[in-house]
Amino acid sequence: MSREIHKKIWPEFFEKVLSGEKRFELRVADLEISTGDTLVLEEWNPKTKMYTGRSLTKTADYILKSSLDQFGQHDLIEKHGLYVITLE
């Protein structure tokens, strides 16, 4: 059974998802989500600390959950950060 999950998204990222340029979400794994779940992205203005009233609905297609040290690279990740790369 699929779930509907609501999450905040900042305006700059909302616009990129809306245009189709951004086709991924990078999130802290503090929620239960599975393939097929509905993700409702609600635009949040961090300056006003208010929702704008706009939202997007997307379906979770592929989910990768990982820890910083899953591949023994904790120190490198802390030093350089991570990339999330969309492949076409």
N, CA, C and O atoms as CSV, one atom per row, in Angstrom:
chain,resi,resn,atom,element,x,y,z
A,1,MET,N,N,0.843,-1.181,0.000
A,1,MET,CA,C,0.000,0.000,0.000
A,1,MET,C,C,0.891,1.248,0.000
A,1,MET,O,O,1.782,1.380,0.839
A,2,SER,N,N,0.650,2.140,-0.924
A,2,SER,CA,C,1.486,3.332,-1.011
A,2,SER,C,C,1.029,4.404,-0.019
A,2,SER,O,O,-0.128,4.454,0.397
A,3,ARG,N,N,1.981,5.247,0.335
A,3,ARG,CA,C,1.730,6.336,1.281
A,3,ARG,C,C,1.821,7.666,0.553
A,3,ARG,O,O,2.362,7.754,-0.549
A,4,GLU,N,N,1.282,8.702,1.192
A,4,GLU,CA,C,1.452,10.074,0.730
A,4,GLU,C,C,2.292,10.789,1.774
A,4,GLU,O,O,1.919,10.859,2.945
A,5,ILE,N,N,3.425,11.317,1.341
A,5,ILE,CA,C,4.387,11.933,2.248
A,5,ILE,C,C,4.549,13.404,1.861
A,5,ILE,O,O,4.825,13.712,0.702
A,6,HIS,N,N,4.382,14.298,2.808
A,6,HIS,CA,C,4.500,15.738,2.567
A,6,HIS,C,C,5.850,16.227,3.088
A,6,HIS,O,O,6.234,15.937,4.221
A,7,LYS,N,N,6.563,16.973,2.243
A,7,LYS,CA,C,7.862,17.525,2.616
A,7,LYS,C,C,7.984,18.957,2.110
A,7,LYS,O,O,7.440,19.309,1.063
A,8,LYS,N,N,8.708,19.779,2.873
A,8,LYS,CA,C,9.015,21.146,2.461
A,8,LYS,C,C,10.055,21.111,1.346
A,8,LYS,O,O,10.891,20.210,1.279
A,9,ILE,N,N,9.982,22.118,0.470
A,9,ILE,CA,C,11.007,22.306,-0.551
A,9,ILE,C,C,11.176,23.806,-0.767
A,9,ILE,O,O,10.188,24.527,-0.913
A,10,TRP,N,N,12.414,24.279,-0.788
A,10,TRP,CA,C,12.698,25.698,-0.962
A,10,TRP,C,C,12.373,26.143,-2.389
A,10,TRP,O,O,12.448,25.337,-3.317
A,11,PRO,N,N,12.012,27.418,-2.574
A,11,PRO,CA,C,11.580,27.913,-3.886
A,11,PRO,C,C,12.538,27.619,-5.034
A,11,PRO,O,O,12.088,27.238,-6.114
A,12,GLU,N,N,13.850,27.784,-4.834
A,12,GLU,CA,C,14.797,27.550,-5.930
A,12,GLU,C,C,14.755,26.102,-6.412
A,12,GLU,O,O,14.898,25.842,-7.606
A,13,PHE,N,N,14.560,25.166,-5.496
A,13,PHE,CA,C,14.486,23.754,-5.873
A,13,PHE,C,C,13.106,23.393,-6.406
A,13,PHE,O,O,12.982,22.565,-7.308
A,14,PHE,N,N,12.069,24.014,-5.847
A,14,PHE,CA,C,10.706,23.817,-6.340
A,14,PHE,C,C,10.654,24.150,-7.837
A,14,PHE,O,O,10.116,23.378,-8.631
A,15,GLU,N,N,11.217,25.305,-8.213
A,15,GLU,CA,C,11.204,25.738,-9.618
A,15,GLU,C,C,11.931,24.744,-10.511
A,15,GLU,O,O,11.489,24.475,-11.628
A,16,LYS,N,N,13.037,24.199,-10.031
A,16,LYS,CA,C,13.809,23.240,-10.833
A,16,LYS,C,C,13.057,21.917,-11.006
A,16,LYS,O,O,13.135,21.297,-12.067
A,17,VAL,N,N,12.332,21.482,-9.973
A,17,VAL,CA,C,11.501,20.282,-10.107
A,17,VAL,C,C,10.343,20.572,-11.046
A,17,VAL,O,O,10.015,19.753,-11.904
A,18,LEU,N,N,9.720,21.741,-10.887
A,18,LEU,CA,C,8.584,22.136,-11.722
A,18,LEU,C,C,8.968,22.161,-13.202
A,18,LEU,O,O,8.195,21.722,-14.053
A,19,SER,N,N,10.154,22.671,-13.507
A,19,SER,CA,C,10.597,22.777,-14.902
A,19,SER,C,C,11.061,21.438,-15.476
A,19,SER,O,O,11.181,21.291,-16.692
A,20,GLY,N,N,11.323,20.462,-14.600
A,20,GLY,CA,C,11.818,19.161,-15.048
A,20,GLY,C,C,13.333,19.062,-15.036
A,20,GLY,O,O,13.888,18.002,-15.324
A,21,GLU,N,N,14.011,20.168,-14.704
A,21,GLU,CA,C,15.475,20.156,-14.656
A,21,GLU,C,C,15.994,19.262,-13.530
A,21,GLU,O,O,16.991,18.561,-13.700
A,22,LYS,N,N,15.323,19.289,-12.392
A,22,LYS,CA,C,15.727,18.489,-11.218
A,22,LYS,C,C,14.779,17.297,-11.103
A,22,LYS,O,O,13.577,17.460,-10.889
A,23,ARG,N,N,15.342,16.095,-11.248
A,23,ARG,CA,C,14.532,14.876,-11.234
A,23,ARG,C,C,14.953,13.933,-10.111
A,23,ARG,O,O,14.896,12.712,-10.258
A,24,PHE,N,N,15.374,14.510,-8.996
A,24,PHE,CA,C,15.777,13.707,-7.846
A,24,PHE,C,C,15.507,14.507,-6.577
A,24,PHE,O,O,15.320,15.722,-6.634
A,25,GLU,N,N,15.488,13.838,-5.452
A,25,GLU,CA,C,15.429,14.483,-4.135
A,25,GLU,C,C,16.511,13.865,-3.279
A,25,GLU,O,O,16.665,12.644,-3.259
A,26,LEU,N,N,17.253,14.680,-2.583
A,26,LEU,CA,C,18.233,14.220,-1.607
A,26,LEU,C,C,17.666,14.594,-0.249
A,26,LEU,O,O,17.482,15.777,0.036
A,27,ARG,N,N,17.388,13.616,0.588
A,27,ARG,CA,C,16.723,13.847,1.866
A,27,ARG,C,C,17.401,13.069,2.973
A,27,ARG,O,O,17.949,11.991,2.743
A,28,VAL,N,N,17.361,13.617,4.171
A,28,VAL,CA,C,17.758,12.857,5.351
A,28,VAL,C,C,16.781,11.690,5.463
A,28,VAL,O,O,15.577,11.866,5.275
A,29,ALA,N,N,17.289,10.517,5.763
A,29,ALA,CA,C,16.457,9.306,5.810
A,29,ALA,C,C,15.715,9.199,7.143
A,29,ALA,O,O,15.809,8.188,7.840
A,30,ASP,N,N,14.978,10.252,7.486
A,30,ASP,CA,C,14.222,10.268,8.739
A,30,ASP,C,C,12.740,9.998,8.495
A,30,ASP,O,O,11.891,10.332,9.321
A,31,LEU,N,N,12.444,9.391,7.349
A,31,LEU,CA,C,11.065,9.077,7.007
A,31,LEU,C,C,11.008,7.689,6.392
A,31,LEU,O,O,12.005,7.177,5.884
A,32,GLU,N,N,9.853,7.106,6.445
A,32,GLU,CA,C,9.630,5.824,5.773
A,32,GLU,C,C,9.108,6.130,4.382
A,32,GLU,O,O,8.079,6.790,4.238
A,33,ILE,N,N,9.802,5.658,3.360
A,33,ILE,CA,C,9.371,5.864,1.976
A,33,ILE,C,C,9.729,4.632,1.164
A,33,ILE,O,O,10.784,4.028,1.361
A,34,SER,N,N,8.850,4.269,0.258
A,34,SER,CA,C,9.050,3.102,-0.594
A,34,SER,C,C,8.719,3.469,-2.031
A,34,SER,O,O,8.013,4.445,-2.288
A,35,THR,N,N,9.233,2.681,-2.959
A,35,THR,CA,C,8.892,2.852,-4.359
A,35,THR,C,C,7.374,2.821,-4.507
A,35,THR,O,O,6.700,1.955,-3.949
A,36,GLY,N,N,6.853,3.777,-5.266
A,36,GLY,CA,C,5.413,3.867,-5.478
A,36,GLY,C,C,4.721,4.847,-4.548
A,36,GLY,O,O,3.579,5.232,-4.801
A,37,ASP,N,N,5.392,5.261,-3.469
A,37,ASP,CA,C,4.801,6.249,-2.568
A,37,ASP,C,C,4.696,7.597,-3.280
A,37,ASP,O,O,5.461,7.889,-4.199
A,38,THR,N,N,3.753,8.399,-2.848
A,38,THR,CA,C,3.549,9.735,-3.397
A,38,THR,C,C,4.261,10.745,-2.512
A,38,THR,O,O,4.052,10.783,-1.299
A,39,LEU,N,N,5.100,11.556,-3.129
A,39,LEU,CA,C,5.826,12.597,-2.418
A,39,LEU,C,C,5.217,13.941,-2.820
A,39,LEU,O,O,5.275,14.340,-3.983
A,40,VAL,N,N,4.631,14.630,-1.839
A,40,VAL,CA,C,4.046,15.948,-2.063
A,40,VAL,C,C,5.070,16.976,-1.586
A,40,VAL,O,O,5.347,17.091,-0.392
A,41,LEU,N,N,5.621,17.716,-2.539
A,41,LEU,CA,C,6.633,18.722,-2.240
A,41,LEU,C,C,5.932,20.065,-2.117
A,41,LEU,O,O,5.379,20.582,-3.089
A,42,GLU,N,N,5.960,20.626,-0.910
A,42,GLU,CA,C,5.257,21.877,-0.625
A,42,GLU,C,C,6.268,23.008,-0.521
A,42,GLU,O,O,7.154,22.988,0.334
A,43,GLU,N,N,6.126,23.996,-1.403
A,43,GLU,CA,C,7.081,25.097,-1.444
A,43,GLU,C,C,7.073,25.870,-0.125
A,43,GLU,O,O,6.023,26.282,0.368
A,44,TRP,N,N,8.270,26.053,0.432
A,44,TRP,CA,C,8.470,26.700,1.730
A,44,TRP,C,C,9.451,27.846,1.539
A,44,TRP,O,O,10.539,27.654,0.996
A,45,ASN,N,N,9.071,29.032,1.982
A,45,ASN,CA,C,9.954,30.186,1.878
A,45,ASN,C,C,10.741,30.311,3.176
A,45,ASN,O,O,10.166,30.638,4.215
A,46,PRO,N,N,12.058,30.054,3.136
A,46,PRO,CA,C,12.851,30.101,4.366
A,46,PRO,C,C,12.988,31.512,4.940
A,46,PRO,O,O,13.266,31.669,6.129
A,47,LYS,N,N,12.797,32.538,4.107
A,47,LYS,CA,C,12.896,33.914,4.604
A,47,LYS,C,C,11.686,34.288,5.449
A,47,LYS,O,O,11.828,34.896,6.510
A,48,THR,N,N,10.492,33.922,4.976
A,48,THR,CA,C,9.261,34.260,5.703
A,48,THR,C,C,8.857,33.153,6.676
A,48,THR,O,O,8.002,33.347,7.540
A,49,LYS,N,N,9.491,31.987,6.515
A,49,LYS,CA,C,9.154,30.807,7.317
A,49,LYS,C,C,7.666,30.433,7.157
A,49,LYS,O,O,6.968,30.104,8.116
A,50,MET,N,N,7.227,30.505,5.889
A,50,MET,CA,C,5.835,30.182,5.577
A,50,MET,C,C,5.765,29.381,4.277
A,50,MET,O,O,6.628,29.500,3.406
A,51,TYR,N,N,4.715,28.562,4.168
A,51,TYR,CA,C,4.432,27.887,2.910
A,51,TYR,C,C,3.894,28.906,1.919
A,51,TYR,O,O,3.196,29.844,2.304
A,52,THR,N,N,4.221,28.722,0.627
A,52,THR,CA,C,3.750,29.650,-0.404
A,52,THR,C,C,2.368,29.269,-0.927
A,52,THR,O,O,1.692,30.091,-1.546
A,53,GLY,N,N,1.947,28.038,-0.686
A,53,GLY,CA,C,0.674,27.558,-1.215
A,53,GLY,C,C,0.836,26.706,-2.459
A,53,GLY,O,O,-0.123,26.084,-2.916
A,54,ARG,N,N,2.044,26.673,-3.012
A,54,ARG,CA,C,2.270,25.843,-4.199
A,54,ARG,C,C,2.801,24.480,-3.778
A,54,ARG,O,O,3.543,24.364,-2.803
A,55,SER,N,N,2.414,23.453,-4.523
A,55,SER,CA,C,2.918,22.110,-4.240
A,55,SER,C,C,3.017,21.320,-5.534
A,55,SER,O,O,2.361,21.632,-6.528
A,56,LEU,N,N,3.846,20.301,-5.499
A,56,LEU,CA,C,4.038,19.363,-6.600
A,56,LEU,C,C,3.850,17.956,-6.060
A,56,LEU,O,O,4.223,17.672,-4.922
A,57,THR,N,N,3.288,17.091,-6.851
A,57,THR,CA,C,3.115,15.699,-6.461
A,57,THR,C,C,3.937,14.823,-7.395
A,57,THR,O,O,3.789,14.889,-8.615
A,58,LYS,N,N,4.808,14.000,-6.808
A,58,LYS,CA,C,5.673,13.101,-7.572
A,58,LYS,C,C,5.583,11.697,-6.978
A,58,LYS,O,O,5.254,11.525,-5.804
A,59,THR,N,N,5.877,10.708,-7.800
A,59,THR,CA,C,5.896,9.320,-7.342
A,59,THR,C,C,7.340,8.878,-7.145
A,59,THR,O,O,8.184,9.101,-8.013
A,60,ALA,N,N,7.624,8.255,-6.014
A,60,ALA,CA,C,8.962,7.733,-5.739
A,60,ALA,C,C,9.218,6.559,-6.674
A,60,ALA,O,O,8.452,5.596,-6.696
A,61,ASP,N,N,10.300,6.642,-7.446
A,61,ASP,CA,C,10.604,5.620,-8.440
A,61,ASP,C,C,11.749,4.722,-7.983
A,61,ASP,O,O,11.620,3.498,-8.011
A,62,TYR,N,N,12.858,5.306,-7.567
A,62,TYR,CA,C,14.018,4.545,-7.107
A,62,TYR,C,C,14.521,5.206,-5.842
A,62,TYR,O,O,14.652,6.429,-5.790
A,63,ILE,N,N,14.803,4.423,-4.830
A,63,ILE,CA,C,15.253,4.949,-3.542
A,63,ILE,C,C,16.552,4.257,-3.158
A,63,ILE,O,O,16.636,3.028,-3.150
A,64,LEU,N,N,17.550,5.048,-2.845
A,64,LEU,CA,C,18.826,4.540,-2.371
A,64,LEU,C,C,19.046,5.115,-0.991
A,64,LEU,O,O,19.109,6.334,-0.829
A,65,LYS,N,N,19.162,4.259,0.003
A,65,LYS,CA,C,19.455,4.700,1.365
A,65,LYS,C,C,20.873,4.267,1.691
A,65,LYS,O,O,21.245,3.113,1.482
A,66,SER,N,N,21.654,5.195,2.202
A,66,SER,CA,C,23.053,4.916,2.463
A,66,SER,C,C,23.500,5.672,3.704
A,66,SER,O,O,22.919,6.697,4.060
A,67,SER,N,N,24.529,5.163,4.356
A,67,SER,CA,C,25.137,5.880,5.474
A,67,SER,C,C,26.430,6.515,4.978
A,67,SER,O,O,26.954,6.127,3.934
A,68,LEU,N,N,26.940,7.479,5.717
A,68,LEU,CA,C,28.184,8.139,5.307
A,68,LEU,C,C,29.362,7.186,5.242
A,68,LEU,O,O,30.322,7.440,4.514
A,69,ASP,N,N,29.307,6.104,5.983
A,69,ASP,CA,C,30.456,5.201,6.014
A,69,ASP,C,C,30.141,3.839,5.394
A,69,ASP,O,O,30.845,2.865,5.662
A,70,GLN,N,N,29.110,3.759,4.583
A,70,GLN,CA,C,28.728,2.479,3.985
A,70,GLN,C,C,29.866,1.855,3.185
A,70,GLN,O,O,30.013,0.633,3.161
A,71,PHE,N,N,30.665,2.685,2.535
A,71,PHE,CA,C,31.752,2.175,1.714
A,71,PHE,C,C,33.111,2.509,2.316
A,71,PHE,O,O,34.122,2.473,1.615
A,72,GLY,N,N,33.147,2.834,3.613
A,72,GLY,CA,C,34.394,3.125,4.296
A,72,GLY,C,C,35.009,4.458,3.895
A,72,GLY,O,O,36.228,4.622,3.929
A,73,GLN,N,N,34.158,5.411,3.514
A,73,GLN,CA,C,34.667,6.687,3.020
A,73,GLN,C,C,34.189,7.883,3.846
A,73,GLN,O,O,34.099,8.995,3.325
A,74,HIS,N,N,33.890,7.674,5.096
A,74,HIS,CA,C,33.353,8.732,5.953
A,74,HIS,C,C,34.223,9.995,5.914
A,74,HIS,O,O,33.701,11.094,5.731
A,75,ASP,N,N,35.542,9.849,6.084
A,75,ASP,CA,C,36.432,11.008,6.122
A,75,ASP,C,C,36.453,11.757,4.788
A,75,ASP,O,O,36.455,12.988,4.771
A,76,LEU,N,N,36.468,11.030,3.681
A,76,LEU,CA,C,36.452,11.670,2.363
A,76,LEU,C,C,35.144,12.422,2.132
A,76,LEU,O,O,35.144,13.525,1.585
A,77,ILE,N,N,34.042,11.829,2.546
A,77,ILE,CA,C,32.745,12.486,2.379
A,77,ILE,C,C,32.666,13.740,3.236
A,77,ILE,O,O,32.161,14.767,2.782
A,78,GLU,N,N,33.157,13.672,4.467
A,78,GLU,CA,C,33.167,14.860,5.323
A,78,GLU,C,C,34.020,15.962,4.713
A,78,GLU,O,O,33.679,17.139,4.828
A,79,LYS,N,N,35.128,15.598,4.066
A,79,LYS,CA,C,36.039,16.583,3.488
A,79,LYS,C,C,35.495,17.194,2.194
A,79,LYS,O,O,35.585,18.404,1.989
A,80,HIS,N,N,34.928,16.348,1.321
A,80,HIS,CA,C,34.557,16.796,-0.020
A,80,HIS,C,C,33.046,16.897,-0.257
A,80,HIS,O,O,32.630,17.566,-1.203
A,81,GLY,N,N,32.221,16.262,0.563
A,81,GLY,CA,C,30.786,16.234,0.316
A,81,GLY,C,C,30.416,15.119,-0.649
A,81,GLY,O,O,31.233,14.251,-0.957
A,82,LEU,N,N,29.189,15.153,-1.117
A,82,LEU,CA,C,28.663,14.135,-2.025
A,82,LEU,C,C,28.081,14.789,-3.271
A,82,LEU,O,O,27.656,15.943,-3.227
A,83,TYR,N,N,28.060,14.070,-4.364
A,83,TYR,CA,C,27.307,14.437,-5.546
A,83,TYR,C,C,26.119,13.501,-5.642
A,83,TYR,O,O,26.219,12.330,-5.276
A,84,VAL,N,N,25.016,13.996,-6.123
A,84,VAL,CA,C,23.917,13.158,-6.579
A,84,VAL,C,C,23.841,13.443,-8.072
A,84,VAL,O,O,23.687,14.596,-8.473
A,85,ILE,N,N,23.945,12.417,-8.890
A,85,ILE,CA,C,24.025,12.602,-10.330
A,85,ILE,C,C,22.842,11.903,-10.986
A,85,ILE,O,O,22.610,10.714,-10.768
A,86,THR,N,N,22.107,12.646,-11.782
A,86,THR,CA,C,21.015,12.071,-12.537
A,86,THR,C,C,21.570,11.594,-13.875
A,86,THR,O,O,22.287,12.332,-14.550
A,87,LEU,N,N,21.246,10.380,-14.253
A,87,LEU,CA,C,21.727,9.806,-15.517
A,87,LEU,C,C,20.598,9.776,-16.530
A,87,LEU,O,O,19.455,9.478,-16.183
A,88,GLU,N,N,20.910,10.079,-17.766
A,88,GLU,CA,C,19.910,10.014,-18.839
A,88,GLU,C,C,20.295,8.956,-19.833
A,88,GLU,O,O,19.583,8.742,-20.814
